Amino acid sequence: MKGLEFRCVALIGVEQDVVPLRVAVTSEEEDTVAHGHDVLRERCLLFVAATRARDAVWVSYTHTASPFLN
């Protein structure tokens, strides 16, 4: 098995402007290639967090869900 595994994982605050973190993503107007790479990196981080769960994953948000959850 590669990496850690947990019985349950809770992902808290998976909402717009938090995931992906706005300051971690280059604006599309500034550099479209860098923007694409940054968004992919942020999506991969969420994927890794969610796939650490063996039995259950809980995801929460308060206002608007992250676009990655659509």
PDB file of N, CA, C and O in Angstrom:
ATOM      1  N   MET A   1       0.849  -1.168   0.000  1.00  0.00           N
ATOM      2  CA  MET A   1       0.000   0.000   0.000  1.00  0.00           C
ATOM      3  C   MET A   1       0.899   1.238   0.000  1.00  0.00           C
ATOM      4  O   MET A   1       1.901   1.289   0.713  1.00  0.00           O
ATOM      5  N   LYS A   2       0.537   2.208  -0.789  1.00  0.00           N
ATOM      6  CA  LYS A   2       1.298   3.444  -0.854  1.00  0.00           C
ATOM      7  C   LYS A   2       0.586   4.520  -0.045  1.00  0.00           C
ATOM      8  O   LYS A   2      -0.607   4.747  -0.249  1.00  0.00           O
ATOM      9  N   GLY A   3       1.276   5.177   0.853  1.00  0.00           N
ATOM     10  CA  GLY A   3       0.687   6.257   1.638  1.00  0.00           C
ATOM     11  C   GLY A   3      -0.109   5.770   2.828  1.00  0.00           C
ATOM     12  O   GLY A   3      -0.261   4.568   3.046  1.00  0.00           O
ATOM     13  N   LEU A   4      -0.611   6.714   3.588  1.00  0.00           N
ATOM     14  CA  LEU A   4      -1.398   6.405   4.775  1.00  0.00           C
ATOM     15  C   LEU A   4      -2.853   6.140   4.423  1.00  0.00           C
ATOM     16  O   LEU A   4      -3.375   6.647   3.431  1.00  0.00           O
ATOM     17  N   GLU A   5      -3.492   5.334   5.262  1.00  0.00           N
ATOM     18  CA  GLU A   5      -4.912   5.052   5.082  1.00  0.00           C
ATOM     19  C   GLU A   5      -5.587   5.166   6.444  1.00  0.00           C
ATOM     20  O   GLU A   5      -5.040   4.729   7.456  1.00  0.00           O
ATOM     21  N   PHE A   6      -6.766   5.749   6.460  1.00  0.00           N
ATOM     22  CA  PHE A   6      -7.521   5.930   7.694  1.00  0.00           C
ATOM     23  C   PHE A   6      -8.917   5.350   7.509  1.00  0.00           C
ATOM     24  O   PHE A   6      -9.432   5.307   6.392  1.00  0.00           O
ATOM     25  N   ARG A   7      -9.521   4.910   8.591  1.00  0.00           N
ATOM     26  CA  ARG A   7     -10.868   4.347   8.518  1.00  0.00           C
ATOM     27  C   ARG A   7     -11.857   5.390   8.011  1.00  0.00           C
ATOM     28  O   ARG A   7     -12.661   5.097   7.126  1.00  0.00           O
ATOM     29  N   CYS A   8     -11.811   6.589   8.553  1.00  0.00           N
ATOM     30  CA  CYS A   8     -12.708   7.681   8.161  1.00  0.00           C
ATOM     31  C   CYS A   8     -11.896   8.954   7.960  1.00  0.00           C
ATOM     32  O   CYS A   8     -10.908   9.193   8.655  1.00  0.00           O
ATOM     33  N   VAL A   9     -12.323   9.758   7.010  1.00  0.00           N
ATOM     34  CA  VAL A   9     -11.673  11.039   6.744  1.00  0.00           C
ATOM     35  C   VAL A   9     -12.755  12.107   6.662  1.00  0.00           C
ATOM     36  O   VAL A   9     -13.786  11.903   6.021  1.00  0.00           O
ATOM     37  N   ALA A  10     -12.524  13.249   7.311  1.00  0.00           N
ATOM     38  CA  ALA A  10     -13.428  14.397   7.230  1.00  0.00           C
ATOM     39  C   ALA A  10     -12.695  15.533   6.526  1.00  0.00           C
ATOM     40  O   ALA A  10     -11.618  15.947   6.955  1.00  0.00           O
ATOM     41  N   LEU A  11     -13.273  16.025   5.462  1.00  0.00           N
ATOM     42  CA  LEU A  11     -12.728  17.165   4.729  1.00  0.00           C
ATOM     43  C   LEU A  11     -13.617  18.361   5.049  1.00  0.00           C
ATOM     44  O   LEU A  11     -14.757  18.441   4.591  1.00  0.00           O
ATOM     45  N   ILE A  12     -13.094  19.274   5.827  1.00  0.00           N
ATOM     46  CA  ILE A  12     -13.864  20.401   6.354  1.00  0.00           C
ATOM     47  C   ILE A  12     -13.586  21.660   5.531  1.00  0.00           C
ATOM     48  O   ILE A  12     -12.436  21.945   5.196  1.00  0.00           O
ATOM     49  N   GLY A  13     -14.629  22.402   5.210  1.00  0.00           N
ATOM     50  CA  GLY A  13     -14.471  23.688   4.533  1.00  0.00           C
ATOM     51  C   GLY A  13     -14.105  23.576   3.067  1.00  0.00           C
ATOM     52  O   GLY A  13     -13.333  24.387   2.556  1.00  0.00           O
ATOM     53  N   VAL A  14     -14.647  22.586   2.387  1.00  0.00           N
ATOM     54  CA  VAL A  14     -14.364  22.400   0.961  1.00  0.00           C
ATOM     55  C   VAL A  14     -15.329  23.294   0.184  1.00  0.00           C
ATOM     56  O   VAL A  14     -16.324  22.835  -0.377  1.00  0.00           O
ATOM     57  N   GLU A  15     -15.001  24.578   0.171  1.00  0.00           N
ATOM     58  CA  GLU A  15     -15.906  25.545  -0.437  1.00  0.00           C
ATOM     59  C   GLU A  15     -15.192  26.453  -1.420  1.00  0.00           C
ATOM     60  O   GLU A  15     -13.963  26.486  -1.483  1.00  0.00           O
ATOM     61  N   GLN A  16     -15.976  27.179  -2.174  1.00  0.00           N
ATOM     62  CA  GLN A  16     -15.461  28.098  -3.177  1.00  0.00           C
ATOM     63  C   GLN A  16     -14.493  29.082  -2.539  1.00  0.00           C
ATOM     64  O   GLN A  16     -14.727  29.559  -1.429  1.00  0.00           O
ATOM     65  N   ASP A  17     -13.412  29.384  -3.237  1.00  0.00           N
ATOM     66  CA  ASP A  17     -12.347  30.297  -2.812  1.00  0.00           C
ATOM     67  C   ASP A  17     -11.468  29.721  -1.706  1.00  0.00           C
ATOM     68  O   ASP A  17     -10.488  30.356  -1.316  1.00  0.00           O
ATOM     69  N   VAL A  18     -11.790  28.546  -1.197  1.00  0.00           N
ATOM     70  CA  VAL A  18     -10.930  27.873  -0.221  1.00  0.00           C
ATOM     71  C   VAL A  18     -10.267  26.672  -0.894  1.00  0.00           C
ATOM     72  O   VAL A  18      -9.070  26.440  -0.721  1.00  0.00           O
ATOM     73  N   VAL A  19     -11.038  25.920  -1.650  1.00  0.00           N
ATOM     74  CA  VAL A  19     -10.528  24.785  -2.429  1.00  0.00           C
ATOM     75  C   VAL A  19     -11.049  24.932  -3.846  1.00  0.00           C
ATOM     76  O   VAL A  19     -12.228  24.655  -4.068  1.00  0.00           O
ATOM     77  N   PRO A  20     -10.262  25.344  -4.808  1.00  0.00           N
ATOM     78  CA  PRO A  20      -8.850  25.651  -4.691  1.00  0.00           C
ATOM     79  C   PRO A  20      -8.624  26.999  -4.008  1.00  0.00           C
ATOM     80  O   PRO A  20      -9.427  27.924  -4.130  1.00  0.00           O
ATOM     81  N   LEU A  21      -7.536  27.077  -3.305  1.00  0.00           N
ATOM     82  CA  LEU A  21      -7.176  28.304  -2.604  1.00  0.00           C
ATOM     83  C   LEU A  21      -6.844  29.382  -3.630  1.00  0.00           C
ATOM     84  O   LEU A  21      -5.959  29.205  -4.467  1.00  0.00           O
ATOM     85  N   ARG A  22      -7.550  30.476  -3.557  1.00  0.00           N
ATOM     86  CA  ARG A  22      -7.422  31.533  -4.567  1.00  0.00           C
ATOM     87  C   ARG A  22      -5.980  32.015  -4.730  1.00  0.00           C
ATOM     88  O   ARG A  22      -5.528  32.226  -5.855  1.00  0.00           O
ATOM     89  N   VAL A  23      -5.254  32.190  -3.627  1.00  0.00           N
ATOM     90  CA  VAL A  23      -3.880  32.706  -3.719  1.00  0.00           C
ATOM     91  C   VAL A  23      -2.897  31.661  -4.234  1.00  0.00           C
ATOM     92  O   VAL A  23      -1.769  32.006  -4.588  1.00  0.00           O
ATOM     93  N   ALA A  24      -3.298  30.391  -4.285  1.00  0.00           N
ATOM     94  CA  ALA A  24      -2.411  29.327  -4.765  1.00  0.00           C
ATOM     95  C   ALA A  24      -2.544  29.095  -6.268  1.00  0.00           C
ATOM     96  O   ALA A  24      -1.796  28.308  -6.848  1.00  0.00           O
ATOM     97  N   VAL A  25      -3.504  29.786  -6.898  1.00  0.00           N
ATOM     98  CA  VAL A  25      -3.757  29.573  -8.323  1.00  0.00           C
ATOM     99  C   VAL A  25      -3.455  30.854  -9.091  1.00  0.00           C
ATOM    100  O   VAL A  25      -4.011  31.912  -8.794  1.00  0.00           O
ATOM    101  N   THR A  26      -2.573  30.751 -10.074  1.00  0.00           N
ATOM    102  CA  THR A  26      -2.257  31.872 -10.950  1.00  0.00           C
ATOM    103  C   THR A  26      -3.512  32.248 -11.733  1.00  0.00           C
ATOM    104  O   THR A  26      -4.242  31.372 -12.198  1.00  0.00           O
ATOM    105  N   SER A  27      -3.763  33.541 -11.879  1.00  0.00           N
ATOM    106  CA  SER A  27      -4.964  33.958 -12.610  1.00  0.00           C
ATOM    107  C   SER A  27      -4.856  33.537 -14.074  1.00  0.00           C
ATOM    108  O   SER A  27      -3.771  33.505 -14.655  1.00  0.00           O
ATOM    109  N   GLU A  28      -6.001  33.220 -14.644  1.00  0.00           N
ATOM    110  CA  GLU A  28      -6.038  32.770 -16.036  1.00  0.00           C
ATOM    111  C   GLU A  28      -5.582  33.876 -16.983  1.00  0.00           C
ATOM    112  O   GLU A  28      -4.973  33.599 -18.016  1.00  0.00           O
ATOM    113  N   GLU A  29      -5.876  35.129 -16.633  1.00  0.00           N
ATOM    114  CA  GLU A  29      -5.462  36.261 -17.467  1.00  0.00           C
ATOM    115  C   GLU A  29      -3.950  36.429 -17.456  1.00  0.00           C
ATOM    116  O   GLU A  29      -3.359  36.844 -18.453  1.00  0.00           O
ATOM    117  N   GLU A  30      -3.324  36.108 -16.328  1.00  0.00           N
ATOM    118  CA  GLU A  30      -1.875  36.267 -16.191  1.00  0.00           C
ATOM    119  C   GLU A  30      -1.120  35.203 -16.988  1.00  0.00           C
ATOM    120  O   GLU A  30      -0.174  35.520 -17.709  1.00  0.00           O
ATOM    121  N   ASP A  31      -1.538  33.942 -16.859  1.00  0.00           N
ATOM    122  CA  ASP A  31      -0.841  32.841 -17.538  1.00  0.00           C
ATOM    123  C   ASP A  31      -1.772  31.630 -17.584  1.00  0.00           C
ATOM    124  O   ASP A  31      -2.007  30.985 -16.562  1.00  0.00           O
ATOM    125  N   THR A  32      -2.293  31.324 -18.756  1.00  0.00           N
ATOM    126  CA  THR A  32      -3.271  30.238 -18.864  1.00  0.00           C
ATOM    127  C   THR A  32      -2.664  28.869 -18.578  1.00  0.00           C
ATOM    128  O   THR A  32      -3.327  28.007 -18.001  1.00  0.00           O
ATOM    129  N   VAL A  33      -1.421  28.662 -18.972  1.00  0.00           N
ATOM    130  CA  VAL A  33      -0.771  27.366 -18.730  1.00  0.00           C
ATOM    131  C   VAL A  33      -0.530  27.167 -17.242  1.00  0.00           C
ATOM    132  O   VAL A  33      -0.840  26.108 -16.696  1.00  0.00           O
ATOM    133  N   ALA A  34       0.022  28.180 -16.585  1.00  0.00           N
ATOM    134  CA  ALA A  34       0.267  28.090 -15.138  1.00  0.00           C
ATOM    135  C   ALA A  34      -1.048  27.921 -14.384  1.00  0.00           C
ATOM    136  O   ALA A  34      -1.115  27.174 -13.407  1.00  0.00           O
ATOM    137  N   HIS A  35      -2.092  28.610 -14.834  1.00  0.00           N
ATOM    138  CA  HIS A  35      -3.408  28.482 -14.206  1.00  0.00           C
ATOM    139  C   HIS A  35      -3.885  27.029 -14.261  1.00  0.00           C
ATOM    140  O   HIS A  35      -4.341  26.481 -13.258  1.00  0.00           O
ATOM    141  N   GLY A  36      -3.777  26.420 -15.422  1.00  0.00           N
ATOM    142  CA  GLY A  36      -4.189  25.027 -15.578  1.00  0.00           C
ATOM    143  C   GLY A  36      -3.406  24.086 -14.671  1.00  0.00           C
ATOM    144  O   GLY A  36      -3.983  23.187 -14.059  1.00  0.00           O
ATOM    145  N   HIS A  37      -2.095  24.292 -14.583  1.00  0.00           N
ATOM    146  CA  HIS A  37      -1.262  23.464 -13.707  1.00  0.00           C
ATOM    147  C   HIS A  37      -1.622  23.670 -12.239  1.00  0.00           C
ATOM    148  O   HIS A  37      -1.685  22.714 -11.466  1.00  0.00           O
ATOM    149  N   ASP A  38      -1.856  24.915 -11.866  1.00  0.00           N
ATOM    150  CA  ASP A  38      -2.195  25.219 -10.470  1.00  0.00           C
ATOM    151  C   ASP A  38      -3.524  24.586 -10.069  1.00  0.00           C
ATOM    152  O   ASP A  38      -3.644  24.024  -8.980  1.00  0.00           O
ATOM    153  N   VAL A  39      -4.518  24.676 -10.943  1.00  0.00           N
ATOM    154  CA  VAL A  39      -5.827  24.084 -10.655  1.00  0.00           C
ATOM    155  C   VAL A  39      -5.696  22.565 -10.547  1.00  0.00           C
ATOM    156  O   VAL A  39      -6.287  21.953  -9.657  1.00  0.00           O
ATOM    157  N   LEU A  40      -4.932  21.962 -11.441  1.00  0.00           N
ATOM    158  CA  LEU A  40      -4.726  20.513 -11.392  1.00  0.00           C
ATOM    159  C   LEU A  40      -4.043  20.098 -10.087  1.00  0.00           C
ATOM    160  O   LEU A  40      -4.425  19.099  -9.477  1.00  0.00           O
ATOM    161  N   ARG A  41      -3.040  20.858  -9.660  1.00  0.00           N
ATOM    162  CA  ARG A  41      -2.334  20.560  -8.406  1.00  0.00           C
ATOM    163  C   ARG A  41      -3.295  20.622  -7.217  1.00  0.00           C
ATOM    164  O   ARG A  41      -3.262  19.753  -6.346  1.00  0.00           O
ATOM    165  N   GLU A  42      -4.141  21.637  -7.180  1.00  0.00           N
ATOM    166  CA  GLU A  42      -5.110  21.767  -6.088  1.00  0.00           C
ATOM    167  C   GLU A  42      -6.138  20.631  -6.121  1.00  0.00           C
ATOM    168  O   GLU A  42      -6.523  20.116  -5.072  1.00  0.00           O
ATOM    169  N   ARG A  43      -6.576  20.244  -7.305  1.00  0.00           N
ATOM    170  CA  ARG A  43      -7.527  19.138  -7.449  1.00  0.00           C
ATOM    171  C   ARG A  43      -6.886  17.828  -6.975  1.00  0.00           C
ATOM    172  O   ARG A  43      -7.535  17.016  -6.316  1.00  0.00           O
ATOM    173  N   CYS A  44      -5.623  17.633  -7.313  1.00  0.00           N
ATOM    174  CA  CYS A  44      -4.905  16.423  -6.884  1.00  0.00           C
ATOM    175  C   CYS A  44      -4.784  16.362  -5.367  1.00  0.00           C
ATOM    176  O   CYS A  44      -4.902  15.282  -4.787  1.00  0.00           O
ATOM    177  N   LEU A  45      -4.553  17.487  -4.718  1.00  0.00           N
ATOM    178  CA  LEU A  45      -4.470  17.504  -3.252  1.00  0.00           C
ATOM    179  C   LEU A  45      -5.791  17.070  -2.620  1.00  0.00           C
ATOM    180  O   LEU A  45      -5.794  16.309  -1.652  1.00  0.00           O
ATOM    181  N   LEU A  46      -6.904  17.545  -3.156  1.00  0.00           N
ATOM    182  CA  LEU A  46      -8.212  17.133  -2.642  1.00  0.00           C
ATOM    183  C   LEU A  46      -8.440  15.647  -2.900  1.00  0.00           C
ATOM    184  O   LEU A  46      -8.969  14.943  -2.039  1.00  0.00           O
ATOM    185  N   PHE A  47      -8.050  15.171  -4.067  1.00  0.00           N
ATOM    186  CA  PHE A  47      -8.193  13.755  -4.402  1.00  0.00           C
ATOM    187  C   PHE A  47      -7.404  12.882  -3.431  1.00  0.00           C
ATOM    188  O   PHE A  47      -7.918  11.879  -2.935  1.00  0.00           O
ATOM    189  N   VAL A  48      -6.162  13.260  -3.162  1.00  0.00           N
ATOM    190  CA  VAL A  48      -5.328  12.487  -2.237  1.00  0.00           C
ATOM    191  C   VAL A  48      -5.961  12.460  -0.853  1.00  0.00           C
ATOM    192  O   VAL A  48      -6.004  11.411  -0.211  1.00  0.00           O
ATOM    193  N   ALA A  49      -6.449  13.598  -0.392  1.00  0.00           N
ATOM    194  CA  ALA A  49      -7.093  13.643   0.930  1.00  0.00           C
ATOM    195  C   ALA A  49      -8.309  12.724   0.975  1.00  0.00           C
ATOM    196  O   ALA A  49      -8.503  11.992   1.946  1.00  0.00           O
ATOM    197  N   ALA A  50      -9.124  12.762  -0.070  1.00  0.00           N
ATOM    198  CA  ALA A  50     -10.347  11.951  -0.085  1.00  0.00           C
ATOM    199  C   ALA A  50     -10.055  10.459  -0.205  1.00  0.00           C
ATOM    200  O   ALA A  50     -10.803   9.636   0.322  1.00  0.00           O
ATOM    201  N   THR A  51      -8.987  10.114  -0.884  1.00  0.00           N
ATOM    202  CA  THR A  51      -8.693   8.694  -1.097  1.00  0.00           C
ATOM    203  C   THR A  51      -7.895   8.071   0.038  1.00  0.00           C
ATOM    204  O   THR A  51      -7.511   6.904  -0.049  1.00  0.00           O
ATOM    205  N   ARG A  52      -7.639   8.822   1.095  1.00  0.00           N
ATOM    206  CA  ARG A  52      -6.982   8.238   2.276  1.00  0.00           C
ATOM    207  C   ARG A  52      -7.976   7.429   3.103  1.00  0.00           C
ATOM    208  O   ARG A  52      -7.571   6.661   3.976  1.00  0.00           O
ATOM    209  N   ALA A  53      -9.265   7.592   2.841  1.00  0.00           N
ATOM    210  CA  ALA A  53     -10.298   6.921   3.642  1.00  0.00           C
ATOM    211  C   ALA A  53     -10.516   5.490   3.169  1.00  0.00           C
ATOM    212  O   ALA A  53     -10.608   5.224   1.971  1.00  0.00           O
ATOM    213  N   ARG A  54     -10.596   4.587   4.118  1.00  0.00           N
ATOM    214  CA  ARG A  54     -10.886   3.191   3.804  1.00  0.00           C
ATOM    215  C   ARG A  54     -12.391   2.939   3.791  1.00  0.00           C
ATOM    216  O   ARG A  54     -12.892   2.236   2.914  1.00  0.00           O
ATOM    217  N   ASP A  55     -13.120   3.509   4.761  1.00  0.00           N
ATOM    218  CA  ASP A  55     -14.546   3.213   4.920  1.00  0.00           C
ATOM    219  C   ASP A  55     -15.476   4.380   4.597  1.00  0.00           C
ATOM    220  O   ASP A  55     -16.531   4.174   3.996  1.00  0.00           O
ATOM    221  N   ALA A  56     -15.106   5.596   4.983  1.00  0.00           N
ATOM    222  CA  ALA A  56     -16.035   6.720   4.812  1.00  0.00           C
ATOM    223  C   ALA A  56     -15.289   8.038   4.651  1.00  0.00           C
ATOM    224  O   ALA A  56     -14.223   8.253   5.229  1.00  0.00           O
ATOM    225  N   VAL A  57     -15.886   8.912   3.846  1.00  0.00           N
ATOM    226  CA  VAL A  57     -15.381  10.281   3.675  1.00  0.00           C
ATOM    227  C   VAL A  57     -16.542  11.223   3.946  1.00  0.00           C
ATOM    228  O   VAL A  57     -17.626  11.060   3.385  1.00  0.00           O
ATOM    229  N   TRP A  58     -16.317  12.204   4.802  1.00  0.00           N
ATOM    230  CA  TRP A  58     -17.310  13.253   5.042  1.00  0.00           C
ATOM    231  C   TRP A  58     -16.744  14.547   4.495  1.00  0.00           C
ATOM    232  O   TRP A  58     -15.593  14.892   4.760  1.00  0.00           O
ATOM    233  N   VAL A  59     -17.555  15.263   3.733  1.00  0.00           N
ATOM    234  CA  VAL A  59     -17.149  16.532   3.139  1.00  0.00           C
ATOM    235  C   VAL A  59     -18.132  17.591   3.601  1.00  0.00           C
ATOM    236  O   VAL A  59     -19.346  17.395   3.533  1.00  0.00           O
ATOM    237  N   SER A  60     -17.599  18.729   4.076  1.00  0.00           N
ATOM    238  CA  SER A  60     -18.495  19.797   4.515  1.00  0.00           C
ATOM    239  C   SER A  60     -18.099  21.128   3.891  1.00  0.00           C
ATOM    240  O   SER A  60     -16.946  21.349   3.519  1.00  0.00           O
ATOM    241  N   TYR A  61     -19.091  22.006   3.788  1.00  0.00           N
ATOM    242  CA  TYR A  61     -18.881  23.388   3.366  1.00  0.00           C
ATOM    243  C   TYR A  61     -20.022  24.200   3.943  1.00  0.00           C
ATOM    244  O   TYR A  61     -21.056  23.643   4.311  1.00  0.00           O
ATOM    245  N   THR A  62     -19.844  25.528   4.028  1.00  0.00           N
ATOM    246  CA  THR A  62     -20.872  26.351   4.649  1.00  0.00           C
ATOM    247  C   THR A  62     -21.706  27.136   3.646  1.00  0.00           C
ATOM    248  O   THR A  62     -22.928  27.194   3.779  1.00  0.00           O
ATOM    249  N   HIS A  63     -21.088  27.726   2.667  1.00  0.00           N
ATOM    250  CA  HIS A  63     -21.831  28.580   1.735  1.00  0.00           C
ATOM    251  C   HIS A  63     -21.946  27.913   0.366  1.00  0.00           C
ATOM    252  O   HIS A  63     -22.935  27.236   0.083  1.00  0.00           O
ATOM    253  N   THR A  64     -20.961  28.099  -0.459  1.00  0.00           N
ATOM    254  CA  THR A  64     -20.959  27.535  -1.803  1.00  0.00           C
ATOM    255  C   THR A  64     -19.891  26.452  -1.888  1.00  0.00           C
ATOM    256  O   THR A  64     -18.735  26.685  -1.534  1.00  0.00           O
ATOM    257  N   ALA A  65     -20.270  25.286  -2.350  1.00  0.00           N
ATOM    258  CA  ALA A  65     -19.323  24.172  -2.457  1.00  0.00           C
ATOM    259  C   ALA A  65     -18.208  24.500  -3.448  1.00  0.00           C
ATOM    260  O   ALA A  65     -18.397  25.280  -4.382  1.00  0.00           O
ATOM    261  N   SER A  66     -17.064  23.899  -3.229  1.00  0.00           N
ATOM    262  CA  SER A  66     -15.946  24.027  -4.159  1.00  0.00           C
ATOM    263  C   SER A  66     -16.375  23.560  -5.543  1.00  0.00           C
ATOM    264  O   SER A  66     -17.151  22.612  -5.661  1.00  0.00           O
ATOM    265  N   PRO A  67     -15.884  24.208  -6.582  1.00  0.00           N
ATOM    266  CA  PRO A  67     -16.202  23.735  -7.928  1.00  0.00           C
ATOM    267  C   PRO A  67     -15.684  22.315  -8.178  1.00  0.00           C
ATOM    268  O   PRO A  67     -16.151  21.644  -9.100  1.00  0.00           O
ATOM    269  N   PHE A  68     -14.740  21.857  -7.380  1.00  0.00           N
ATOM    270  CA  PHE A  68     -14.229  20.494  -7.516  1.00  0.00           C
ATOM    271  C   PHE A  68     -15.253  19.449  -7.098  1.00  0.00           C
ATOM    272  O   PHE A  68     -15.091  18.276  -7.431  1.00  0.00           O
ATOM    273  N   LEU A  69     -16.294  19.834  -6.384  1.00  0.00           N
ATOM    274  CA  LEU A  69     -17.309  18.881  -5.942  1.00  0.00           C
ATOM    275  C   LEU A  69     -18.424  18.705  -6.965  1.00  0.00           C
ATOM    276  O   LEU A  69     -19.278  17.834  -6.803  1.00  0.00           O
ATOM    277  N   ASN A  70     -18.426  19.509  -8.001  1.00  0.00           N
ATOM    278  CA  ASN A  70     -19.473  19.397  -9.035  1.00  0.00           C
ATOM    279  C   ASN A  70     -19.182  18.283 -10.000  1.00  0.00           C
ATOM    280  O   ASN A  70     -19.957  18.051 -10.928  1.00  0.00           O
TER     281      ASN A  70
END
